[in-house]
Amino acid sequence: MKKITFILFSISLLSLLSFSSLAIDISAKYAILIESQSGDIVYAKNSTSKAPMASTTKIMTAIVALENGDLEKTVTIDERSVGVEGSSIYLKAGEKLTLKELIYALMLESANDAATAIAYEIGGSVENFASMMNETSKKIGAFDTNFTNPHGLDDDEHYTTAYDLAKIARYAMQNPVFREIVSTKTKNIPLDDSSTRLLVNHNKLLRSYDGAIGIKTGFTKKSGRCLVSCANVDGVELVCVTLNAPNDWNDHKKMLNYGFEQYESINLASKGDYSISLSCVNGSKASVLCTNRDDLSVTLKKGLKNDIRAVLEADQFLFAPVKKNDHVGRIVYYLGNEEIASLPIYASENVSGIKYKKSIFERIFG
């Protein structure tokens, strides 16, 4: 079937300028800022150099748990999870918590004992769980990362890069449960049969930066201060990573502010914006009314909105019968020659086929 392309609107395209970030004065030795929708790099500093990541490791621990475990399952704490070095919620052997409660402890209080308990529950051992973390890391495309444990305590073979960690964080934020957990400021979970633990999120940005929605802090003497943050302002979402950053809170505010100055969210379409008639062959009507059922927005660098063009891609003819909600084509949005988004188009009515008693030959010559 041949395709026909209809130009819906087109504004003359200016030459695209390559993006170069201005210098930002930050304390971090390693840093990166990415736009979450596209993964575009907004700012980078030594972003592909390997470094320890401390408790930002737990982003991956949470991903593996969410993708491989039953959140409502009751976990009996293995005695090997008790008394792990570093930050802790002081789990006791035999204590029972759900997997979801352990992930809250992992991400809010950065509990190393909760991380270890999750590893034994999901992987059967710390070593096997670390293998699962590495497999997931490669799936995401974080090829310069290696995990040996679920908590981030120092190990020469436990490392990442700022860029890889941003990829991991961006992937994690696509999980709605992960987003819910890392944006939570406080949470109560059971301590015993009659009392509760109050978990308080260590991420100060949730309280000090408008639009902050996560993600994770970290620190060891070897790694220095580590921080992964995510913020959403007016539909633009950014992921920021710093490793070995003495002044990480201010670093992130500077980098996020810079990113939000560069990008904007553009509404391309709202439900029902398009009303398109496509020719129909052998139907009870000569054409079929088609429309879009979804909203669509895209995040772009500021100043490019008027350079977007939209093109309808659909078959030249539809053949009856056509059913309401049949997918009949798409609107494709371009910036230059690059496709930046697409929107499905559906039939908005039923068109039945015509049944002829005589053949075409008989109708012509009969």
KEKE-3310 file (N, C-alpha, C; in steps of 0.2 Angstrom, whole numbers, plus 5000, padded with zeros to 4 digits):
npx = (5004:5003:5010:5004:5009:5004:5006:5004:5007:5020:5034:5047:5063:5075:5093:5100:5108:5123:5123:5131:5137:5138:5151:5150:5152:5156:5158:5160:5170:5166:5153:5136:5122:5107:5093:5078:5068:5073:5086:5097:5113:5115:5125:5141:5155:5170:5163:5163:5173:5178:5172:5170:5154:5146:5132:5123:5122:5111:5100:5101:5099:5086:5079:5082:5075:5062:5059:5060:5054:5041:5031:5023:5026:5030:5045:5056:5069:5085:5098:5111:5109:5109:5117:5125:5139:5139:5125:5109:5094:5093:5089:5082:5086:5075:5065:5050:5046:5038:5043:5042:5042:5055:5062:5058:5065:5078:5079:5075:5081:5093:5098:5109:5108:5095:5097:5105:5097:5087:5095:5097:5084:5080:5090:5096:5109:5122:5132:5126:5115:5122:5126:5114:5112:5122:5119:5107:5111:5119:5109:5102:5112:5123:5138:5150:5150:5151:5145:5147:5141:5125:5124:5134:5146:5163:5173:5186:5182:5169:5161:5156:5151:5148:5140:5135:5128:5118:5111:5106:5098:5089:5082:5077:5067:5057:5049:5034:5032:5045:5047:5037:5042:5055:5052:5046:5045:5044:5041:5032:5036:5034:5040:5040:5027:5020:5024:5032:5044:5051:5054:5065:5068:5084:5087:5089:5086:5072:5066:5071:5072:5062:5051:5059:5060:5067:5084:5094:5106:5123:5138:5155:5171:5180:5173:5169:5156:5141:5128:5112:5100:5083:5072:5057:5050:5037:5034:5047:5059:5074:5089:5101:5118:5131:5148:5159:5159:5161:5152:5139:5124:5123:5129:5120:5108:5113:5116:5104:5096:5102:5099:5085:5084:5088:5079:5062:5045:5035:5018:5012:5001:4983:4970:4960:4963:4966:4957:4954:4950:4950:4951:4939:4938:4925:4916:4902:4902:4911:4922:4932:4931:4945:4955:4965:4968:4975:4985:5000:5017:5033:5050:5061:5076:5076:5069:5067:5054:5046:5052:5047:5040:5025:5019:5007:5006:4999:4989:4985:4972:4958:4951:4935:4927:4928:4932:4927:4940:4950:4967:4975:4985:4998:5003:5018:5032:5044:5061:5071:5078:5076:5066:5056:5045:5029:5012:4998:4985:4967:4953:4937:4924:4912:4913:4904:4906:4901:4890:4890:4878:4880:4894:4909:4912:4899:4892:4898:4896:4885)
npy = (4994:5011:5025:5041:5058:5071:5088:5096:5107:5119:5127:5138:5131:5136:5135:5123:5126:5120:5114:5121:5120:5133:5137:5131:5134:5123:5111:5098:5084:5075:5076:5077:5083:5079:5080:5073:5067:5065:5061:5069:5077:5090:5097:5093:5086:5078:5067:5054:5047:5034:5031:5029:5026:5026:5026:5029:5019:5012:5015:5006:4994:4996:4996:4983:4975:4980:4975:4962:4957:4953:4966:4966:4955:4947:4948:4939:4943:4939:4933:4937:4949:4958:4971:4976:4986:5004:5016:5012:5004:4996:4982:4967:4949:4938:4947:4954:4962:4970:4968:4981:4990:4988:4993:5007:5010:5008:5018:5030:5031:5026:5013:5001:4989:4985:4985:4974:4964:4964:4960:4946:4942:4943:4939:4928:4928:4940:4940:4934:4943:4955:4951:4951:4965:4970:4964:4971:4984:4983:4981:4993:5001:5006:5004:5006:5003:4994:4983:4976:4974:4978:4990:5000:5001:5003:4997:4991:4986:4991:5002:5017:5029:5046:5049:5036:5033:5043:5038:5026:5032:5039:5029:5022:5032:5030:5021:5020:5016:5017:5031:5036:5032:5038:5051:5053:5061:5058:5042:5030:5014:4997:4993:4984:4973:4983:4996:5009:5013:5028:5034:5045:5055:5058:5066:5083:5091:5089:5097:5109:5114:5119:5109:5097:5080:5068:5061:5051:5051:5049:5044:5040:5039:5037:5039:5052:5065:5061:5063:5061:5068:5073:5083:5092:5104:5114:5104:5101:5089:5085:5076:5075:5072:5071:5067:5064:5078:5091:5102:5098:5100:5114:5113:5105:5113:5124:5118:5112:5124:5130:5121:5122:5134:5132:5124:5119:5114:5109:5109:5099:5093:5091:5081:5076:5087:5086:5084:5074:5070:5055:5047:5034:5018:5008:5010:5014:5027:5041:5045:5044:5050:5055:5056:5062:5053:5056:5067:5076:5080:5088:5090:5102:5112:5129:5141:5134:5130:5136:5130:5117:5105:5097:5081:5071:5054:5042:5029:5030:5027:5021:5006:5000:4987:5000:5001:5011:5018:5011:5010:5021:5029:5041:5056:5064:5072:5084:5090:5099:5086:5077:5065:5069:5066:5057:5054:5044:5041:5039:5031:5039:5035:5022:5014:5006:4992:4992:4980:4972:4966:4962:4959:4968:4969:4965:4976:4987:4983:4977)
npz = (5000:4995:5003:5008:5011:5021:5023:5038:5045:5044:5048:5043:5044:5055:5055:5065:5081:5088:5105:5118:5134:5147:5158:5174:5190:5201:5215:5213:5208:5199:5187:5181:5171:5165:5153:5156:5147:5134:5137:5134:5136:5147:5154:5159:5168:5169:5167:5162:5169:5180:5196:5214:5222:5233:5243:5233:5226:5230:5222:5211:5218:5223:5210:5205:5215:5214:5201:5202:5213:5225:5231:5241:5249:5264:5272:5280:5291:5288:5298:5293:5289:5299:5309:5299:5293:5295:5290:5296:5301:5311:5311:5316:5318:5311:5312:5304:5289:5275:5258:5251:5262:5266:5255:5256:5268:5263:5254:5260:5273:5270:5273:5277:5282:5278:5264:5263:5268:5257:5247:5251:5251:5237:5229:5235:5239:5243:5233:5222:5220:5217:5205:5198:5199:5190:5178:5176:5175:5163:5154:5154:5149:5155:5155:5160:5174:5189:5201:5217:5229:5238:5245:5244:5251:5253:5240:5229:5217:5215:5207:5197:5184:5183:5172:5169:5181:5180:5169:5175:5185:5178:5171:5182:5187:5179:5184:5192:5206:5211:5209:5218:5230:5232:5232:5244:5259:5273:5282:5290:5296:5302:5319:5329:5336:5342:5340:5329:5316:5312:5297:5289:5275:5268:5258:5256:5247:5243:5252:5250:5237:5225:5216:5216:5216:5220:5222:5228:5242:5246:5255:5258:5266:5256:5244:5245:5246:5238:5227:5219:5210:5206:5197:5193:5184:5178:5168:5163:5165:5175:5178:5189:5194:5205:5210:5223:5229:5238:5241:5238:5239:5235:5223:5215:5215:5208:5195:5192:5191:5180:5170:5169:5164:5151:5145:5139:5141:5128:5122:5110:5106:5110:5116:5103:5095:5081:5067:5054:5038:5029:5013:5008:5002:4994:5003:5014:5016:5009:5015:5030:5046:5056:5071:5085:5100:5111:5122:5119:5123:5122:5127:5124:5119:5123:5112:5100:5097:5086:5076:5074:5064:5058:5051:5043:5042:5033:5025:5008:5004:5014:5017:5017:5027:5040:5057:5072:5081:5075:5072:5061:5056:5059:5067:5064:5072:5068:5070:5060:5051:5060:5069:5082:5090:5090:5086:5088:5076:5075:5068:5070:5069:5063:5047:5036:5024:5007:4999:4984:4972:4959:4949:4946:4932:4927:4932:4925:4911:4910)
capx = (5000:5007:5009:5004:5011:5000:5009:4999:5009:5027:5037:5053:5067:5082:5099:5101:5115:5125:5123:5137:5135:5142:5155:5146:5157:5154:5163:5161:5175:5163:5146:5132:5115:5104:5086:5076:5064:5078:5093:5102:5117:5115:5131:5145:5162:5173:5157:5164:5178:5176:5173:5165:5147:5143:5125:5119:5122:5105:5096:5100:5097:5079:5077:5082:5070:5056:5058:5061:5051:5034:5032:5019:5028:5033:5052:5059:5076:5091:5103:5117:5108:5110:5123:5130:5142:5136:5119:5105:5088:5094:5085:5084:5085:5068:5060:5046:5044:5037:5048:5041:5044:5062:5064:5057:5071:5084:5080:5075:5086:5100:5099:5113:5105:5089:5100:5107:5091:5084:5099:5096:5078:5079:5096:5098:5116:5125:5135:5121:5111:5126:5126:5108:5113:5126:5115:5102:5116:5121:5103:5101:5117:5128:5143:5156:5148:5151:5142:5149:5136:5119:5124:5139:5152:5169:5176:5189:5178:5163:5162:5152:5153:5142:5135:5131:5123:5112:5107:5102:5093:5083:5078:5073:5062:5051:5045:5030:5033:5051:5046:5033:5046:5061:5049:5043:5049:5044:5037:5032:5035:5033:5046:5038:5020:5016:5027:5034:5050:5050:5060:5066:5072:5090:5088:5087:5083:5065:5063:5074:5072:5055:5051:5063:5056:5071:5083:5097:5112:5128:5145:5160:5177:5184:5169:5166:5149:5138:5121:5108:5094:5079:5067:5052:5047:5033:5035:5053:5062:5081:5092:5108:5123:5138:5152:5165:5156:5160:5146:5134:5118:5123:5131:5114:5104:5116:5115:5097:5094:5105:5096:5079:5085:5089:5074:5055:5040:5030:5013:5012:4994:4979:4966:4955:4966:4966:4951:4956:4946:4954:4946:4937:4936:4920:4912:4895:4904:4917:4928:4932:4934:4950:4957:4970:4965:4980:4989:5007:5021:5040:5054:5066:5080:5072:5070:5066:5047:5043:5055:5044:5035:5021:5017:5003:5008:4994:4988:4982:4965:4956:4946:4929:4924:4933:4929:4929:4946:4955:4973:4975:4991:5001:5006:5026:5034:5051:5065:5075:5076:5075:5059:5056:5039:5024:5005:4994:4978:4962:4946:4933:4918:4912:4911:4903:4907:4896:4890:4887:4875:4883:4902:4911:4911:4892:4890:4900:4894:4878)
capy = (5000:5017:5030:5048:5062:5078:5093:5099:5114:5119:5134:5138:5129:5139:5131:5121:5127:5115:5116:5121:5123:5138:5134:5131:5134:5118:5108:5091:5081:5072:5078:5077:5085:5077:5081:5066:5064:5063:5059:5074:5080:5098:5099:5087:5087:5072:5062:5047:5044:5029:5033:5026:5029:5026:5024:5030:5012:5009:5016:5000:4989:4997:4994:4975:4973:4981:4972:4955:4954:4955:4971:4965:4949:4948:4946:4937:4946:4935:4935:4940:4956:4962:4973:4978:4993:5010:5018:5006:5005:4991:4976:4961:4943:4935:4952:4953:4968:4968:4971:4988:4993:4988:4998:5013:5010:5008:5024:5036:5031:5023:5008:4996:4982:4984:4983:4967:4960:4964:4956:4939:4940:4943:4935:4922:4929:4946:4939:4933:4949:4960:4949:4954:4972:4971:4962:4976:4989:4982:4982:5000:5004:5008:4999:5008:5002:4987:4982:4970:4974:4982:4996:5005:5002:5004:4991:4993:4984:4994:5009:5019:5036:5051:5048:5029:5034:5047:5033:5022:5036:5041:5023:5021:5036:5028:5016:5024:5015:5020:5038:5037:5031:5043:5058:5053:5064:5053:5036:5025:5007:4993:4992:4978:4973:4989:5003:5010:5017:5034:5035:5052:5055:5061:5071:5089:5095:5088:5102:5116:5115:5118:5104:5091:5074:5063:5053:5048:5053:5044:5046:5037:5043:5036:5042:5059:5066:5059:5065:5060:5072:5074:5089:5093:5111:5116:5099:5099:5085:5085:5072:5078:5068:5073:5062:5068:5085:5094:5106:5095:5103:5120:5111:5103:5119:5128:5114:5112:5130:5131:5116:5124:5140:5130:5119:5121:5109:5111:5105:5098:5091:5089:5076:5079:5093:5084:5081:5073:5065:5050:5044:5027:5014:5003:5011:5017:5034:5042:5047:5042:5056:5052:5061:5059:5052:5057:5073:5075:5086:5086:5094:5105:5118:5135:5144:5129:5129:5138:5126:5111:5104:5090:5078:5066:5048:5037:5026:5035:5026:5016:5001:4998:4991:5003:5002:5016:5016:5008:5014:5023:5033:5045:5063:5064:5079:5084:5096:5097:5080:5072:5064:5070:5063:5055:5054:5040:5044:5033:5032:5041:5033:5016:5015:4999:4991:4991:4974:4973:4960:4961:4959:4975:4968:4966:4983:4991:4981:4973)
capz = (5000:4995:5008:5006:5016:5021:5028:5042:5046:5043:5049:5040:5049:5055:5056:5072:5083:5093:5111:5122:5141:5150:5163:5180:5196:5206:5219:5212:5204:5193:5187:5174:5171:5158:5152:5157:5142:5129:5139:5131:5141:5147:5157:5161:5171:5170:5168:5160:5173:5185:5203:5219:5221:5240:5244:5227:5224:5232:5216:5207:5223:5222:5204:5205:5220:5211:5195:5203:5220:5226:5235:5247:5252:5270:5272:5287:5291:5288:5303:5290:5287:5305:5311:5294:5295:5292:5291:5298:5304:5317:5310:5321:5315:5312:5311:5298:5286:5268:5254:5250:5268:5266:5250:5259:5273:5259:5250:5264:5278:5267:5278:5274:5284:5273:5257:5263:5268:5251:5243:5252:5249:5230:5226:5239:5242:5241:5227:5216:5219:5214:5198:5195:5198:5185:5172:5174:5173:5156:5150:5154:5145:5160:5153:5164:5181:5192:5208:5221:5235:5237:5249:5242:5255:5248:5237:5223:5211:5215:5204:5191:5181:5183:5166:5170:5186:5177:5165:5179:5188:5173:5170:5188:5188:5174:5188:5197:5213:5213:5210:5224:5236:5232:5233:5250:5264:5279:5281:5296:5295:5309:5323:5332:5336:5345:5338:5322:5315:5308:5292:5286:5269:5269:5253:5258:5241:5244:5256:5249:5230:5222:5210:5218:5217:5222:5222:5233:5244:5248:5257:5262:5266:5250:5238:5246:5246:5232:5226:5213:5211:5200:5198:5187:5184:5172:5163:5161:5171:5174:5182:5191:5197:5207:5214:5226:5229:5245:5242:5233:5239:5231:5216:5212:5214:5202:5189:5190:5189:5174:5165:5168:5160:5144:5142:5140:5139:5123:5121:5103:5104:5115:5114:5098:5091:5074:5063:5047:5033:5024:5008:5010:4996:4994:5010:5015:5016:5004:5019:5037:5050:5060:5076:5090:5107:5117:5123:5118:5124:5121:5130:5119:5121:5122:5105:5094:5096:5080:5070:5073:5058:5059:5045:5044:5038:5033:5019:5003:5005:5019:5013:5021:5033:5045:5064:5076:5085:5071:5071:5054:5054:5065:5066:5066:5073:5066:5071:5055:5048:5066:5072:5089:5093:5085:5089:5084:5074:5075:5066:5075:5067:5059:5040:5034:5017:5002:4996:4977:4970:4953:4949:4943:4925:4926:4933:4919:4904:4911)
cpx = (5004:5005:5008:5005:5007:5004:5004:5001:5017:5029:5044:5058:5074:5087:5100:5108:5117:5125:5129:5136:5140:5146:5150:5151:5154:5160:5165:5166:5172:5155:5143:5125:5112:5096:5083:5072:5068:5084:5099:5106:5117:5121:5135:5152:5165:5168:5158:5170:5175:5177:5169:5159:5143:5136:5120:5118:5114:5099:5095:5098:5089:5076:5076:5076:5063:5054:5058:5057:5044:5034:5028:5021:5031:5040:5054:5067:5081:5096:5109:5116:5108:5117:5128:5132:5138:5129:5114:5099:5087:5089:5087:5082:5078:5063:5056:5044:5042:5043:5048:5043:5052:5065:5063:5063:5077:5085:5079:5080:5093:5102:5103:5111:5099:5092:5102:5102:5087:5088:5098:5089:5077:5084:5098:5105:5118:5128:5131:5117:5115:5127:5120:5108:5117:5123:5110:5106:5117:5115:5101:5106:5123:5134:5150:5155:5149:5149:5145:5145:5130:5119:5129:5145:5158:5172:5179:5186:5171:5163:5157:5155:5147:5137:5131:5126:5117:5108:5102:5097:5087:5079:5074:5067:5056:5047:5041:5031:5040:5051:5042:5038:5052:5058:5046:5047:5050:5039:5037:5031:5036:5040:5045:5030:5016:5019:5029:5040:5048:5056:5060:5071:5078:5091:5085:5084:5075:5062:5066:5074:5065:5055:5055:5059:5060:5078:5087:5104:5117:5135:5149:5166:5181:5180:5168:5159:5146:5131:5118:5102:5090:5074:5063:5049:5044:5034:5041:5056:5070:5083:5099:5112:5129:5141:5158:5164:5156:5154:5141:5127:5118:5125:5124:5109:5107:5115:5108:5094:5096:5101:5089:5079:5086:5083:5067:5051:5035:5025:5012:5004:4990:4974:4961:4957:4965:4960:4952:4952:4950:4949:4945:4935:4931:4917:4906:4896:4910:4923:4927:4935:4939:4952:4962:4966:4969:4983:4996:5011:5028:5044:5060:5070:5075:5074:5069:5059:5044:5047:5052:5039:5031:5019:5013:5005:5002:4993:4984:4974:4964:4951:4941:4929:4930:4929:4932:4935:4951:4961:4975:4981:4994:5003:5014:5028:5042:5054:5071:5073:5075:5068:5060:5050:5034:5017:5001:4987:4973:4956:4941:4925:4918:4910:4910:4905:4901:4896:4886:4884:4878:4891:4903:4910:4904:4889:4892:4897:4887:4872)
cpy = (5006:5021:5037:5053:5069:5082:5096:5106:5114:5126:5133:5136:5133:5134:5130:5123:5122:5118:5116:5124:5128:5135:5136:5130:5129:5114:5101:5089:5078:5074:5078:5080:5083:5079:5074:5063:5061:5060:5064:5077:5088:5101:5093:5090:5081:5066:5055:5043:5040:5032:5029:5030:5029:5023:5026:5023:5009:5011:5010:4994:4990:4994:4986:4972:4974:4977:4964:4952:4956:4960:4970:4958:4951:4944:4945:4939:4941:4937:4938:4947:4961:4964:4975:4985:4999:5012:5012:5008:4999:4986:4971:4954:4940:4940:4952:4960:4966:4971:4978:4992:4993:4993:5005:5015:5011:5015:5030:5036:5028:5018:5002:4989:4980:4982:4976:4962:4959:4959:4948:4937:4939:4939:4929:4923:4936:4946:4939:4940:4955:4958:4952:4961:4974:4969:4968:4982:4989:4983:4989:5004:5007:5003:5000:5007:4995:4987:4976:4970:4979:4988:5001:5006:5001:4997:4993:4992:4986:5001:5011:5026:5040:5050:5041:5030:5038:5043:5029:5026:5037:5035:5021:5025:5035:5023:5020:5023:5018:5028:5040:5037:5036:5050:5059:5056:5060:5047:5032:5018:5003:4993:4985:4978:4979:4996:5003:5014:5023:5035:5042:5053:5060:5067:5078:5093:5095:5094:5109:5118:5114:5114:5098:5085:5067:5065:5050:5051:5048:5047:5040:5041:5043:5040:5050:5059:5065:5061:5064:5063:5072:5079:5090:5100:5113:5110:5097:5095:5084:5080:5074:5073:5071:5068:5066:5075:5087:5098:5104:5098:5109:5118:5109:5109:5123:5124:5113:5118:5132:5127:5119:5131:5138:5127:5121:5115:5112:5107:5105:5096:5090:5085:5079:5085:5092:5081:5080:5068:5061:5047:5036:5024:5009:5003:5014:5025:5035:5043:5045:5048:5052:5058:5057:5058:5054:5064:5071:5081:5084:5092:5096:5111:5124:5138:5140:5128:5130:5134:5119:5110:5097:5088:5072:5060:5043:5034:5031:5034:5021:5012:4999:4990:4994:5004:5008:5014:5012:5013:5015:5026:5036:5052:5062:5071:5079:5091:5095:5091:5074:5071:5065:5067:5061:5054:5049:5043:5038:5036:5034:5039:5026:5018:5008:4998:4990:4984:4974:4966:4957:4962:4966:4974:4969:4973:4988:4989:4978:4977)
cpz = (5000:5000:5005:5012:5016:5026:5031:5043:5046:5044:5047:5046:5049:5057:5063:5075:5088:5100:5115:5129:5143:5156:5170:5186:5201:5209:5217:5207:5198:5193:5181:5176:5164:5158:5151:5151:5136:5131:5137:5137:5141:5150:5159:5163:5173:5171:5166:5164:5179:5192:5208:5220:5228:5239:5238:5224:5224:5226:5212:5212:5223:5216:5203:5210:5217:5205:5196:5209:5220:5232:5242:5251:5259:5270:5279:5287:5292:5293:5300:5288:5293:5307:5305:5295:5291:5294:5292:5301:5310:5316:5315:5317:5316:5312:5304:5295:5278:5264:5252:5256:5268:5261:5253:5264:5269:5256:5254:5269:5276:5271:5274:5276:5279:5266:5257:5264:5261:5246:5244:5250:5241:5227:5229:5242:5240:5234:5221:5215:5216:5206:5194:5194:5192:5178:5170:5172:5165:5152:5149:5150:5149:5160:5157:5172:5183:5199:5211:5227:5234:5241:5247:5246:5251:5246:5230:5217:5210:5213:5199:5188:5183:5178:5167:5175:5184:5173:5169:5183:5184:5172:5176:5189:5183:5178:5193:5204:5215:5214:5216:5230:5237:5233:5240:5255:5271:5278:5288:5294:5302:5312:5326:5332:5338:5344:5331:5322:5310:5303:5289:5280:5270:5264:5255:5253:5241:5248:5255:5242:5227:5215:5211:5219:5218:5221:5228:5235:5245:5250:5260:5262:5259:5244:5239:5246:5239:5232:5219:5214:5205:5202:5192:5188:5177:5166:5161:5167:5169:5179:5183:5195:5199:5211:5217:5226:5236:5246:5237:5233:5234:5224:5212:5211:5208:5195:5187:5188:5182:5168:5164:5164:5153:5141:5143:5138:5134:5122:5113:5101:5110:5112:5109:5094:5083:5072:5056:5044:5029:5020:5010:5004:4998:5001:5009:5015:5012:5008:5026:5041:5055:5065:5080:5096:5113:5117:5121:5119:5123:5124:5125:5122:5119:5115:5099:5093:5089:5074:5070:5067:5060:5052:5047:5039:5039:5026:5015:5004:5011:5015:5019:5022:5038:5052:5068:5081:5082:5071:5063:5052:5060:5062:5068:5066:5071:5068:5066:5052:5054:5068:5079:5093:5088:5089:5085:5082:5073:5071:5071:5074:5063:5052:5038:5026:5013:4999:4989:4975:4964:4953:4946:4936:4923:4927:4928:4913:4904:4909)
residu = (MET:LYS:LYS:ILE:THR:PHE:ILE:LEU:PHE:SER:ILE:SER:LEU:LEU:SER:LEU:LEU:SER:PHE:SER:SER:LEU:ALA:ILE:ASP:ILE:SER:ALA:LYS:TYR:ALA:ILE:LEU:ILE:GLU:SER:GLN:SER:GLY:ASP:ILE:VAL:TYR:ALA:LYS:ASN:SER:THR:SER:LYS:ALA:PRO:MET:ALA:SER:THR:THR:LYS:ILE:MET:THR:ALA:ILE:VAL:ALA:LEU:GLU:ASN:GLY:ASP:LEU:GLU:LYS:THR:VAL:THR:ILE:ASP:GLU:ARG:SER:VAL:GLY:VAL:GLU:GLY:SER:SER:ILE:TYR:LEU:LYS:ALA:GLY:GLU:LYS:LEU:THR:LEU:LYS:GLU:LEU:ILE:TYR:ALA:LEU:MET:LEU:GLU:SER:ALA:ASN:ASP:ALA:ALA:THR:ALA:ILE:ALA:TYR:GLU:ILE:GLY:GLY:SER:VAL:GLU:ASN:PHE:ALA:SER:MET:MET:ASN:GLU:THR:SER:LYS:LYS:ILE:GLY:ALA:PHE:ASP:THR:ASN:PHE:THR:ASN:PRO:HIS:GLY:LEU:ASP:ASP:ASP:GLU:HIS:TYR:THR:THR:ALA:TYR:ASP:LEU:ALA:LYS:ILE:ALA:ARG:TYR:ALA:MET:GLN:ASN:PRO:VAL:PHE:ARG:GLU:ILE:VAL:SER:THR:LYS:THR:LYS:ASN:ILE:PRO:LEU:ASP:ASP:SER:SER:THR:ARG:LEU:LEU:VAL:ASN:HIS:ASN:LYS:LEU:LEU:ARG:SER:TYR:ASP:GLY:ALA:ILE:GLY:ILE:LYS:THR:GLY:PHE:THR:LYS:LYS:SER:GLY:ARG:CYS:LEU:VAL:SER:CYS:ALA:ASN:VAL:ASP:GLY:VAL:GLU:LEU:VAL:CYS:VAL:THR:LEU:ASN:ALA:PRO:ASN:ASP:TRP:ASN:ASP:HIS:LYS:LYS:MET:LEU:ASN:TYR:GLY:PHE:GLU:GLN:TYR:GLU:SER:ILE:ASN:LEU:ALA:SER:LYS:GLY:ASP:TYR:SER:ILE:SER:LEU:SER:CYS:VAL:ASN:GLY:SER:LYS:ALA:SER:VAL:LEU:CYS:THR:ASN:ARG:ASP:ASP:LEU:SER:VAL:THR:LEU:LYS:LYS:GLY:LEU:LYS:ASN:ASP:ILE:ARG:ALA:VAL:LEU:GLU:ALA:ASP:GLN:PHE:LEU:PHE:ALA:PRO:VAL:LYS:LYS:ASN:ASP:HIS:VAL:GLY:ARG:ILE:VAL:TYR:TYR:LEU:GLY:ASN:GLU:GLU:ILE:ALA:SER:LEU:PRO:ILE:TYR:ALA:SER:GLU:ASN:VAL:SER:GLY:ILE:LYS:TYR:LYS:LYS:SER:ILE:PHE:GLU:ARG:ILE:PHE:GLY)
# end
